Amino acid sequence: MNILLHNLHWISFNVLLAIIPIPLGYLMLKSKNVFAKLIFVLAWLFFLPNSLYLITDMFHIIYDAKKISGVYLVIDFVIYFSLILIGILTFVTSEYFFEKTFLVKKYKKHEFILLFLLNLLVGFGLVLGRFQTVNSWEVITDPNHVISKTLGIFNSPGLLFYVLLFGGVAQVTYYSFRKLVAKNI
């Protein structure tokens, strides 16, 4: 039971971070002021990877399974499955606001490529967070750390592979669920 209570703290925080891009995306879509729109786009872009980051949290269940069993492990599994669903929902909703903001008629024919480039940035952000332990707010609070860790990715073929892998997963996830989100927004 202690492991579940311990997990509740960081899971709650990660869910909060995953939700942040939704209002930023909405403000990005609705803003008429170019400067405000730019601020919302940049903030949205820095926080967007947090939504899919929830999916990578499922790896914690491997460690939890060594410490808990029975009904507690089942509860833990349900929690991680819920995180995956929340991650998908927050990611697709957030990216849908980007699509509605920027992929207007003249860019529609390049939609797949533009979204793939965006999703490569998401993959890059996931690698920065999961493997390089960079947080979104460190872009402001510790830019030297972010730059150092970013350069570390470019010097590692293994991390670049994960950027491509996570970017591909983001692309597939978005195209798999965007119609569901579009119907409900």
PADREN-495520 format. One line per field, with one value per atom (N, C-alpha, C): atom name; residue in one letter; z negated, y, x. Coordinates in Angstrom, 2 decimals. Atoms other than C-alpha are relative to their C-alpha. Example, Ala and Ser with C-alpha at 12.3 -4.5 7.8 and 13.67 -1.06 7.14 Angstrom:
! PADREN-495520
at	c(N;CA;C;N;CA;C)
aa	c(A;A;A;S;S;S)
w	c(0.00;-7.80;0.00;0.06;-7.14;-0.73)
v	c(-1.19;-4.50;1.20;-1.19;-1.06;1.09)
u	c(0.89;12.30;0.90;-0.82;13.67;-0.77)
//
This chain:
! PADREN-495520
at	c(N;CA;C;N;CA;C;N;CA;C;N;CA;C;N;CA;C;N;CA;C;N;CA;C;N;CA;C;N;CA;C;N;CA;C;N;CA;C;N;CA;C;N;CA;C;N;CA;C;N;CA;C;N;CA;C;N;CA;C;N;CA;C;N;CA;C;N;CA;C;N;CA;C;N;CA;C;N;CA;C;N;CA;C;N;CA;C;N;CA;C;N;CA;C;N;CA;C;N;CA;C;N;CA;C;N;CA;C;N;CA;C;N;CA;C;N;CA;C;N;CA;C;N;CA;C;N;CA;C;N;CA;C;N;CA;C;N;CA;C;N;CA;C;N;CA;C;N;CA;C;N;CA;C;N;CA;C;N;CA;C;N;CA;C;N;CA;C;N;CA;C;N;CA;C;N;CA;C;N;CA;C;N;CA;C;N;CA;C;N;CA;C;N;CA;C;N;CA;C;N;CA;C;N;CA;C;N;CA;C;N;CA;C;N;CA;C;N;CA;C;N;CA;C;N;CA;C;N;CA;C;N;CA;C;N;CA;C;N;CA;C;N;CA;C;N;CA;C;N;CA;C;N;CA;C;N;CA;C;N;CA;C;N;CA;C;N;CA;C;N;CA;C;N;CA;C;N;CA;C;N;CA;C;N;CA;C;N;CA;C;N;CA;C;N;CA;C;N;CA;C;N;CA;C;N;CA;C;N;CA;C;N;CA;C;N;CA;C;N;CA;C;N;CA;C;N;CA;C;N;CA;C;N;CA;C;N;CA;C;N;CA;C;N;CA;C;N;CA;C;N;CA;C;N;CA;C;N;CA;C;N;CA;C;N;CA;C;N;CA;C;N;CA;C;N;CA;C;N;CA;C;N;CA;C;N;CA;C;N;CA;C;N;CA;C;N;CA;C;N;CA;C;N;CA;C;N;CA;C;N;CA;C;N;CA;C;N;CA;C;N;CA;C;N;CA;C;N;CA;C;N;CA;C;N;CA;C;N;CA;C;N;CA;C;N;CA;C;N;CA;C;N;CA;C;N;CA;C;N;CA;C;N;CA;C;N;CA;C;N;CA;C;N;CA;C;N;CA;C;N;CA;C;N;CA;C;N;CA;C;N;CA;C;N;CA;C;N;CA;C;N;CA;C;N;CA;C;N;CA;C;N;CA;C;N;CA;C;N;CA;C;N;CA;C;N;CA;C;N;CA;C;N;CA;C;N;CA;C;N;CA;C;N;CA;C;N;CA;C;N;CA;C;N;CA;C;N;CA;C;N;CA;C;N;CA;C;N;CA;C;N;CA;C;N;CA;C;N;CA;C;N;CA;C;N;CA;C;N;CA;C;N;CA;C;N;CA;C;N;CA;C;N;CA;C;N;CA;C;N;CA;C;N;CA;C;N;CA;C;N;CA;C;N;CA;C;N;CA;C;N;CA;C;N;CA;C;N;CA;C;N;CA;C;N;CA;C)
aa	c(M;M;M;N;N;N;I;I;I;L;L;L;L;L;L;H;H;H;N;N;N;L;L;L;H;H;H;W;W;W;I;I;I;S;S;S;F;F;F;N;N;N;V;V;V;L;L;L;L;L;L;A;A;A;I;I;I;I;I;I;P;P;P;I;I;I;P;P;P;L;L;L;G;G;G;Y;Y;Y;L;L;L;M;M;M;L;L;L;K;K;K;S;S;S;K;K;K;N;N;N;V;V;V;F;F;F;A;A;A;K;K;K;L;L;L;I;I;I;F;F;F;V;V;V;L;L;L;A;A;A;W;W;W;L;L;L;F;F;F;F;F;F;L;L;L;P;P;P;N;N;N;S;S;S;L;L;L;Y;Y;Y;L;L;L;I;I;I;T;T;T;D;D;D;M;M;M;F;F;F;H;H;H;I;I;I;I;I;I;Y;Y;Y;D;D;D;A;A;A;K;K;K;K;K;K;I;I;I;S;S;S;G;G;G;V;V;V;Y;Y;Y;L;L;L;V;V;V;I;I;I;D;D;D;F;F;F;V;V;V;I;I;I;Y;Y;Y;F;F;F;S;S;S;L;L;L;I;I;I;L;L;L;I;I;I;G;G;G;I;I;I;L;L;L;T;T;T;F;F;F;V;V;V;T;T;T;S;S;S;E;E;E;Y;Y;Y;F;F;F;F;F;F;E;E;E;K;K;K;T;T;T;F;F;F;L;L;L;V;V;V;K;K;K;K;K;K;Y;Y;Y;K;K;K;K;K;K;H;H;H;E;E;E;F;F;F;I;I;I;L;L;L;L;L;L;F;F;F;L;L;L;L;L;L;N;N;N;L;L;L;L;L;L;V;V;V;G;G;G;F;F;F;G;G;G;L;L;L;V;V;V;L;L;L;G;G;G;R;R;R;F;F;F;Q;Q;Q;T;T;T;V;V;V;N;N;N;S;S;S;W;W;W;E;E;E;V;V;V;I;I;I;T;T;T;D;D;D;P;P;P;N;N;N;H;H;H;V;V;V;I;I;I;S;S;S;K;K;K;T;T;T;L;L;L;G;G;G;I;I;I;F;F;F;N;N;N;S;S;S;P;P;P;G;G;G;L;L;L;L;L;L;F;F;F;Y;Y;Y;V;V;V;L;L;L;L;L;L;F;F;F;G;G;G;G;G;G;V;V;V;A;A;A;Q;Q;Q;V;V;V;T;T;T;Y;Y;Y;Y;Y;Y;S;S;S;F;F;F;R;R;R;K;K;K;L;L;L;V;V;V;A;A;A;K;K;K;N;N;N;I;I;I)
w	c(0.00;0.00;0.00;0.04;-0.70;1.40;-1.36;2.91;0.77;-0.67;4.14;-0.47;0.53;1.85;0.50;-0.52;2.93;1.47;-1.41;6.59;0.22;-0.15;6.07;0.12;-0.02;5.47;1.39;-1.29;8.68;1.15;-1.06;10.75;0.11;0.00;9.74;0.67;-0.58;10.66;1.52;-1.43;14.05;0.75;-0.63;14.82;0.14;-0.08;14.01;1.16;-1.09;16.39;1.36;-1.26;19.07;0.40;-0.27;18.77;0.46;-0.30;19.09;1.50;-1.41;22.92;0.54;-0.51;23.31;-0.09;0.00;22.05;0.81;-0.83;23.72;1.48;-1.38;27.00;0.33;-0.19;26.59;0.12;-0.07;25.91;1.28;-1.25;28.90;1.15;-1.04;31.08;-0.01;0.12;29.79;0.00;0.12;29.41;1.36;-1.21;31.95;0.02;0.12;30.70;0.39;-0.51;32.56;-1.09;1.07;29.59;-1.03;0.96;27.21;0.60;-0.67;29.75;-0.02;0.02;29.97;-1.38;1.38;26.18;-0.29;0.24;26.03;0.79;-0.82;28.88;-0.65;0.62;27.18;-1.30;1.26;23.78;0.30;-0.40;25.43;0.48;-0.55;27.29;-1.09;1.09;24.10;-0.89;0.88;22.20;0.73;-0.75;24.99;-0.25;0.24;24.47;-1.33;1.29;20.88;0.14;-0.17;22.20;0.36;-0.37;23.95;-0.98;1.02;21.18;-0.95;0.89;19.12;0.47;-0.53;21.42;-0.43;0.40;20.56;-1.49;1.44;16.86;-0.27;0.21;17.36;-0.35;0.31;17.02;-1.51;1.46;13.29;-0.56;0.50;12.96;-0.17;0.13;13.44;-1.39;1.32;10.26;-1.09;0.98;8.44;-0.20;0.07;9.26;-0.89;0.89;7.27;-1.47;1.37;4.19;-0.45;0.37;4.32;0.82;-0.72;5.38;-0.31;0.26;5.41;0.43;-0.33;5.32;0.17;-0.13;4.88;1.38;-1.32;8.10;1.07;-0.92;9.90;-0.01;0.11;8.59;0.70;-0.62;9.69;1.53;-1.45;13.17;0.54;-0.42;13.43;0.01;0.05;12.40;1.23;-1.14;15.09;1.32;-1.21;17.72;0.13;-0.02;16.76;0.44;-0.42;17.18;1.51;-1.45;20.72;0.69;-0.59;21.53;-0.15;0.23;19.96;0.91;-0.87;21.87;1.44;-1.38;25.19;0.17;-0.09;24.53;-0.07;0.13;23.40;1.19;-1.16;26.25;1.25;-1.22;29.03;-0.06;0.14;27.68;0.20;-0.11;27.37;1.44;-1.37;30.83;0.97;-0.84;32.33;0.02;0.03;31.19;0.91;-0.90;33.04;1.45;-1.36;36.18;0.40;-0.29;36.00;0.08;0.00;35.39;1.25;-1.03;38.06;1.31;-1.24;40.58;0.76;-0.77;42.51;1.45;-1.37;46.16;0.76;-0.83;47.70;-0.47;0.51;45.47;-0.09;0.20;45.48;0.80;-0.81;48.30;-0.58;0.65;46.18;-1.45;1.39;42.99;-0.59;0.54;42.57;-0.35;0.22;42.91;-1.13;1.06;40.71;-1.37;1.27;38.00;-0.38;0.31;38.29;-0.56;0.54;37.76;-1.42;1.37;34.75;-0.92;0.84;33.45;-0.23;0.27;33.88;-1.15;1.14;31.56;-1.30;1.18;29.16;-0.42;0.29;29.43;-0.64;0.57;28.72;-1.45;1.36;25.67;-0.92;0.81;24.46;-0.39;0.30;24.71;-1.01;0.98;22.90;-1.39;1.31;20.10;-0.57;0.51;19.82;-0.21;0.07;20.48;-0.46;0.35;19.98;-1.25;1.23;16.94;0.02;-0.14;18.19;-0.20;0.22;17.01;0.88;-0.90;19.14;-0.47;0.53;16.88;-0.02;0.01;17.02;1.23;-1.13;20.40;-0.49;0.60;18.28;-1.19;1.26;14.94;0.11;-0.15;16.17;1.47;-1.43;19.91;0.33;-0.26;19.70;-0.14;0.18;18.40;1.22;-1.15;21.25;1.24;-1.17;23.87;-0.08;0.18;22.44;0.28;-0.20;22.37;1.45;-1.41;25.86;0.88;-0.76;27.27;-0.25;0.32;25.48;0.86;-0.87;27.56;1.38;-1.35;30.81;0.05;0.05;29.68;-0.30;0.35;28.98;1.04;-0.96;31.79;-0.67;0.71;29.22;-0.38;0.35;28.00;1.25;-1.25;31.59;0.51;-0.35;32.25;-0.79;0.83;29.34;0.43;-0.51;30.73;1.18;-1.16;33.99;-0.42;0.48;32.17;-0.67;0.70;29.86;0.95;-1.00;32.76;0.85;-0.77;34.75;-0.82;0.88;31.79;-0.15;0.11;31.40;1.27;-1.27;35.10;0.12;-0.08;35.01;-1.01;1.04;31.76;0.44;-0.41;33.13;1.11;-1.11;36.38;-0.38;0.44;34.58;-0.79;0.93;32.14;0.30;-0.20;33.64;0.38;-0.38;35.15;-1.23;1.25;31.73;-0.75;0.69;30.22;0.78;-0.83;33.17;-0.18;0.17;32.61;-1.33;1.34;28.97;-0.37;0.30;29.23;0.77)
v	c(-1.20;0.00;1.26;-1.16;2.38;0.41;-0.31;2.11;0.74;-0.68;3.17;1.45;-1.36;6.20;0.82;-0.67;7.05;0.39;-0.26;6.79;1.12;-1.00;9.03;1.41;-1.33;12.03;0.34;-0.33;11.88;-0.20;0.20;10.54;1.25;-1.20;13.51;1.17;-1.07;15.91;-0.19;0.26;14.24;0.20;-0.23;14.32;1.50;-1.46;18.04;0.55;-0.46;18.60;-0.40;0.48;16.57;0.83;-0.80;18.75;1.41;-1.39;22.09;0.34;-0.40;21.96;0.19;-0.17;21.76;1.46;-1.42;25.28;0.88;-0.77;26.58;-0.13;0.22;25.03;0.76;-0.74;26.53;1.50;-1.41;29.96;0.32;-0.15;29.50;0.12;0.01;28.79;1.28;-1.12;31.66;1.37;-1.29;34.38;0.71;-0.84;37.20;0.84;-0.77;39.01;-0.88;0.80;37.77;-0.28;0.19;38.29;-1.02;0.95;36.45;-1.40;1.31;33.65;-0.65;0.51;33.28;-0.52;0.43;33.05;-1.31;1.22;30.43;-1.18;1.07;28.43;-0.53;0.44;28.35;-0.76;0.69;27.42;-1.35;1.25;24.81;-1.02;0.91;23.33;-0.58;0.50;23.05;-0.99;0.89;21.32;-1.17;1.07;19.14;-1.39;1.36;16.20;-0.61;0.54;15.89;-0.88;0.80;14.48;-1.44;1.36;11.49;-0.61;0.50;11.23;-0.97;0.90;9.58;-1.44;1.37;6.57;-0.65;0.57;6.13;-0.32;0.30;6.09;-1.45;1.38;2.59;-0.93;0.84;1.23;-0.14;0.09;1.92;-1.24;1.17;-1.03;-1.19;1.08;-3.34;0.03;-0.15;-1.96;-0.24;0.18;-1.90;-1.49;1.42;-5.59;-0.79;0.65;-6.49;0.26;-0.41;-4.79;-0.29;0.24;-5.46;-1.15;1.10;-8.27;0.01;0.17;-9.37;1.19;-1.07;-6.75;1.34;-1.25;-3.94;0.11;0.00;-4.95;0.25;-0.24;-5.01;1.48;-1.44;-1.51;0.81;-0.68;-0.41;-0.08;0.18;-1.84;0.91;-0.86;0.01;1.47;-1.38;3.24;0.28;-0.22;2.84;-0.04;0.04;1.91;1.33;-1.29;5.07;1.11;-0.98;7.07;-0.02;0.12;5.76;0.70;-0.63;6.83;1.52;-1.45;10.27;0.60;-0.48;10.66;0.13;-0.04;9.82;1.14;-1.02;12.07;1.42;-1.34;15.08;0.34;-0.24;14.68;0.32;-0.19;14.34;1.29;-1.24;17.15;1.21;-1.12;19.46;0.18;-0.11;18.67;0.39;-0.39;19.08;1.52;-1.46;22.72;0.60;-0.45;23.13;-0.13;0.23;21.62;1.06;-0.98;23.93;1.42;-1.33;26.95;0.23;-0.24;26.46;-0.75;0.78;23.82;0.39;-0.53;25.99;-0.47;0.52;25.40;-0.02;-0.04;26.50;-0.98;0.97;24.08;-1.42;1.29;21.22;-1.13;1.06;19.34;-0.49;0.39;19.25;-0.44;0.31;18.27;-1.14;1.19;14.82;0.31;-0.31;16.12;1.01;-1.00;19.17;-0.60;0.65;17.05;-0.98;0.91;14.51;0.78;-0.83;17.28;0.44;-0.34;18.46;-1.19;1.19;14.90;-0.45;0.25;14.53;0.90;-0.88;17.54;-0.56;0.66;15.74;-1.17;1.11;12.66;0.49;-0.60;14.87;0.40;-0.40;16.28;-1.19;1.22;12.78;-0.55;0.48;11.76;0.94;-0.94;14.95;-0.29;0.24;14.14;-1.37;1.37;10.35;-0.40;0.48;9.78;1.07;-1.07;13.17;0.77;-0.58;14.15;1.53;-1.43;17.61;0.25;-0.39;19.28;1.19;-1.05;21.64;1.39;-1.34;24.64;0.34;-0.28;24.27;0.79;-0.86;25.99;1.44;-1.34;29.13;0.01;-0.04;28.18;-0.47;0.51;26.34;-0.32;0.23;26.82;-0.69;0.66;25.70;-1.51;1.43;22.30;-0.56;0.44;22.02;-0.08;-0.01;22.96;-1.17;1.10;20.49;-1.36;1.28;17.64;-0.16;0.05;18.55;-0.43;0.38;18.34;-1.46;1.40;15.01;-0.95;0.84;13.62;-0.10;0.00;14.65;-0.79;0.78;12.85;-1.47;1.38;9.58;-0.63;0.67;7.36;-0.73;0.69;5.41;0.94;-0.98;8.53;0.54;-0.44;9.68;-1.05;1.06;6.31;0.15;-0.18;6.93;1.24;-1.17;10.39;-0.42;0.49;8.73;-0.94;0.94;5.96;0.73;-0.74;8.31;0.94;-0.84;10.70;-0.79;0.89;7.81;-0.41;0.36;6.72;1.18;-1.19;10.30;0.19;-0.16;10.45;-1.02;1.05;7.14;0.26;-0.29;8.08;1.13;-1.13;11.41;-0.40;0.36;10.01;-1.08;1.04;7.09;0.55;-0.48;9.21;1.41;-1.40;12.69;0.15;-0.12;12.03;-0.12;0.13;10.97;1.33;-1.29;14.22;1.08;-1.02;16.31;-0.01;0.12;15.03;0.62;-0.43;16.13;1.40;-1.37;19.58;0.99)
u	c(0.82;0.00;0.86;-0.88;2.89;0.46;-0.47;4.08;-1.09;1.10;0.62;-0.11;0.05;0.63;1.19;-1.19;4.18;-0.22;0.23;3.17;-1.01;1.04;0.15;0.58;-0.62;2.41;0.54;-0.60;4.44;-0.97;1.00;1.53;-0.89;0.84;-0.63;0.73;-0.80;2.16;0.14;-0.16;2.74;-1.32;1.30;-1.00;-0.25;0.14;-1.06;0.83;-0.85;1.86;-0.56;0.59;0.05;-1.22;1.20;-3.05;0.34;-0.39;-1.20;-0.07;0.06;-0.90;-1.43;1.37;-4.69;-0.45;0.40;-5.50;0.95;-0.93;-2.33;-0.37;0.43;-3.50;-1.27;1.25;-6.94;0.28;-0.36;-5.44;0.76;-0.72;-3.13;-1.01;1.02;-6.17;-0.82;0.93;-8.32;0.67;-0.69;-5.68;0.05;-0.06;-5.90;1.28;-1.23;-2.79;1.18;-1.12;0.30;1.04;-0.99;2.65;-0.52;0.59;0.28;-0.02;0.04;-0.16;1.39;-1.38;3.64;0.38;-0.28;3.94;-0.72;0.76;1.18;0.56;-0.59;2.77;1.26;-1.26;6.17;-0.25;0.32;4.74;-0.64;0.67;2.51;1.03;-1.00;5.48;0.90;-0.85;7.56;-0.74;0.76;4.75;-0.66;0.68;3.28;0.58;-0.53;5.71;-0.45;0.45;4.44;-1.24;1.21;1.18;0.36;-0.38;2.73;1.00;-0.94;5.31;-0.71;0.76;2.55;0.08;-0.08;2.77;1.31;-1.30;6.45;0.06;0.04;5.54;-0.40;0.44;4.12;1.17;-1.15;7.66;0.22;-0.11;7.40;-0.70;0.73;5.04;0.95;-0.99;8.03;0.63;-0.60;9.58;-1.04;1.08;6.25;-0.31;0.35;5.64;0.97;-0.97;8.76;-0.33;0.28;7.31;-1.43;1.40;3.56;-0.56;0.63;1.27;-1.50;1.42;-2.34;-0.83;0.94;-5.05;0.72;-0.75;-2.49;0.66;-0.59;-0.76;-1.07;1.12;-4.13;-0.37;0.30;-4.88;1.09;-1.13;-1.41;-0.12;0.16;-2.03;-1.10;1.12;-5.37;0.45;-0.51;-3.63;0.88;-0.89;-0.95;-0.77;0.84;-3.54;-0.75;0.68;-5.45;0.96;-1.00;-2.24;0.19;-0.14;-1.89;-1.18;1.18;-5.46;0.03;-0.10;-4.95;1.07;-1.08;-1.68;-0.45;0.49;-3.31;-1.01;1.04;-6.31;0.58;-0.57;-4.27;0.89;-0.87;-1.77;-0.81;0.76;-4.30;-0.82;0.77;-6.48;0.91;-0.94;-3.47;0.47;-0.51;-2.14;-1.11;1.13;-5.60;-0.14;0.05;-5.57;1.08;-1.05;-2.26;-0.46;0.47;-3.75;-1.04;1.05;-6.77;0.56;-0.60;-4.52;0.83;-1.01;-1.87;-0.18;0.10;-2.84;-1.27;1.12;-5.24;0.13;0.11;-6.13;1.32;-1.21;-2.83;1.08;-0.97;-0.85;-0.57;0.68;-3.38;0.66;-0.61;-1.62;1.33;-1.26;1.55;-0.23;0.38;-0.32;0.81;-0.67;1.25;1.45;-1.42;4.81;0.15;-0.09;4.22;-0.28;0.29;2.64;1.10;-1.10;5.44;1.19;-1.09;8.02;-0.32;0.41;6.04;0.16;-0.09;5.88;1.43;-1.43;9.64;0.47;-0.32;9.93;-0.56;0.59;7.59;0.89;-0.91;9.82;1.29;-1.20;12.82;-0.25;0.37;11.05;-0.15;0.14;10.21;1.37;-1.35;13.86;0.67;-0.56;14.91;-0.54;0.60;12.47;0.32;-0.13;12.72;1.46;-1.38;16.43;1.00;-0.93;18.07;-0.45;0.58;15.93;-0.07;0.23;15.07;-1.49;1.39;11.86;-0.36;0.47;9.76;0.40;-0.26;10.28;1.48;-1.43;14.06;0.45;-0.29;13.96;0.17;-0.08;13.44;0.96;-0.75;15.03;1.45;-1.37;18.16;0.30;-0.20;18.70;1.34;-1.29;22.36;-0.13;0.25;21.22;-0.73;0.79;18.71;0.89;-0.89;21.31;0.99;-0.96;23.83;-0.64;0.69;21.31;-0.48;0.40;20.05;1.17;-1.19;23.56;0.37;-0.25;23.92;-0.83;0.83;21.07;0.62;-0.59;22.74;1.31;-1.23;25.90;-0.23;0.31;24.10;-0.93;0.88;22.82;-1.17;1.07;20.81;-1.13;1.03;18.99;-0.69;0.63;18.42;-0.99;0.93;16.82;-1.31;1.20;14.44;-0.80;0.71;13.62;-0.88;0.77;12.55;-1.13;1.01;10.71;-1.16;1.05;8.81;-0.74;0.65;8.14;-0.98;0.89;6.67;-1.22;1.13;4.55;-0.95;0.84;3.31;-0.83;0.71;2.38;-1.14;1.02;0.52;-1.12;0.99;-1.21;-0.93;0.84;-2.39;-0.97;0.87;-3.73;-1.01;0.94;-5.36;-1.17;1.03;-7.35;-0.53;0.40;-7.76;-1.46;1.42;-11.20;-0.89;0.75;-12.44;0.00;-0.09;-11.20;-0.75;0.66;-12.45;-1.52;1.44;-15.99;-0.45;0.37;-15.92;0.49;-0.47;-14.32;-0.86)
//
